Amino acid sequence: MSIDPRILPPAAVLAALLVAAVWHDVRTRRIPNRLVLGGAVAGLAFQALLAPGAGLFTNPFGALGLLNGLAGLGLGLGLLLPMYMLGAMGAGDVKLMAMSGAFLGPHDILGAALLTMIAGGVLALLVALGSGRMGQVLANLRQLLLHALVRAGTGGSARLDAPPAPTGKLAYAIAIAAGTALQVALARFPAWSNLL
């Protein structure tokens, strides 16, 4: 398994951006706009300026083109936007996924979003277990589902409300970085997907 050296510049830039986002999110619970905007521009520049190919992190190496970079950015934004609208995550998280989409393109951002959701669930469970709040998390879940079922059964909307007793905020950039990194690894080394 040799690494094509042309993958190193976009991989290094994406990795640096994700590490910086995680650092800011853990420290301040915010992801700076200039970081995600600069990252999106960098991802789009790689897609527009490098020789064409199957993707920045796939074989054969090469850019997908500006339109596919924009499609990845838009899809990354759209995939997490409903979570923001429900109040389940911050705007910086949504913009960070969009930035990743500029690097990954429309196909791979779908996998990255799915892997991010899985990583986010694991992260939430670890935080709940580590902080001793697992009981409150389960009580909140029970109450949310019960209220949604009662509303649906009486002809109302089955929407989920905010939990009655919040259990804290997650630095969701960790999950986005993990999901993006896993997708890059799976795109670069498709045989690894057999391990999952």
N, C-alpha and C positions, 0 to 999 in steps of 0.2 A: 504494500500500500504506500506508494510514493505520493507526496503532496506536490501538486503543481505550484511552483513559486508565484505564479500570477494571482493566486488566491490570497496571498499574504497581505497586500495593502488593504483590500476591502474588509478582510477578516480582522485585521488589527484595528482599523478605524471603528468597525461595528463593536468589537470587544471593548475598546476604550470608552465608547459612548455608553454602552450598557453598564460597565463598571462605574462610570461617573454618575449615571442615573441612580444606580443602587446606592452608592455612597450618599448622594443628596437625599434620597428618599428615606434611608435609614436614619440619617442625621436630623433632617428637618421635616420629614413627611411631605416634601414637595419635590417636584422635578422641574428644573428651570426651563422656561420656554426657549431660551437661546440655545440650550443643549439639544432639545428635540428638533428645533427648527434648523440649526446647523447640521445636525445628523441627517435630517430628511434631505437637505440640499446636497450633502455629501453622497448619500445613497443614490439620489437621482443623477448626480454628476457621474458616478461610477457607471450607472446604467446607460447614460447617454454617450460617454466618451470611450469606454473600453470596446474592444472588438466583440462582435456578436457571438453568442454561444447559447448554452442551455441554462445559464444562470451564474451568478457570482460565486456560488458555493457548490456547484454540481459539475459533473463531467458531461460533455466537454465544457471547460471553463469559458465564460464569456458573458457579456452583458445581455440583458433582455431587451434593452431599448428604453427610451424615455417614457413612452406610453405605458409599457408594462410596469415600469417603476412607479409611475403615477397611479396605475391600477392597484398595485400592491399597497401603496400608501393609502389610497381611498378605502380599500377593503380592510386594511388594518384598523383604520379609523372606524369604519362602519361596524366591525365585529364587536368592538367593546363599547361603542356609543350607547347601546341600550343599558348596559350596566351602569354607566355614568348617569343616564337619565333616571334610573331607579335609585340613585344615591348609593350604589354598592361600591363605587370606586371613584377616584378623583379624575379630573380632566387631564392631569399630567400622565396618568397611566394610559389613557386612551391615546394621547399624542405620542407616547413612547412606542406603543404597538404600531401606530401609523408609520413612525420613523423606521421601525424594523421592516415594515412592509416595503418601504422604498428600496431597501437592500435585498429583500427576499423575492419580491415579485408576487403576483396574485396567486400562484399555485402554492408556493411554500408558506405564505403567510397564513393560509388556512390550517396547515399542520402546526405551525408555531402557535396559533391562537388556541387550538385544541390542547396542545402540550402545556401552554400557559395556564389554561383553566385547571388542568390536572395538577400542575405544580402549585397553583394557588390553593387548591383544596388541601393538598398535603401540607403546605405552609400554614394554613389556617388551623388544621388539626394539631400540628406541632406547637403552634403558639398557644392554642387553647389548653393542650396538655401541659405545656411548660409553665403556664401562668396559673394553673389550677382553676381555669374557667370552663372546663369541659361540661360540667353540670349545667352552667348557665347557657352555654351554646345549645345543648340538647333541649333545655326548657324553652328557649327562644324558638327553636325550630318547631317544636311541638305546637306552641301557641300560634305561630305564623301559619302553619299548615291547617290547624283547626279552624282558625278564623277564615282562611281562604275557602275551605270546604263548606263552612256554614253559609258564607256569602253566596257561593256558587249554588248551594242547595236551595236557597231562598230566592233565586232569580237575579242575584246581584253579580257583580264582577268578582272573579276569582283571583284578584290581584293580591300580591303579598305586600304588607305594610312594613314599615321599619320595625326592627325588633324593639320590644318594650324596654329591655335593659341591654344597651350596647355592650359588647364584649371587647371593644378596642378596635384600633385601626391597624391594618397590615401595611407593611412597606411592599406594595404589590409589584414594584419594579424588580424585586427578587424573582417573582414568578415569571414575569415577562422576560427577564434575562435568561432564566433557566429554560423556558419554553423555546425561545429563539435559538439558544445554543444547542439544544437537543435537535431542533429542526435542521440547523446547519449541519450537525454531525450526521443525521440521517440522510440528508440530501447529498452530502459528500461521500458517505460510505453506506450505500443502500443495503448492503448485506447486514448491517447492524440492525435494521428493522426486523430481521428474523429473530433477534434476541428478545424483542418486546412481545 
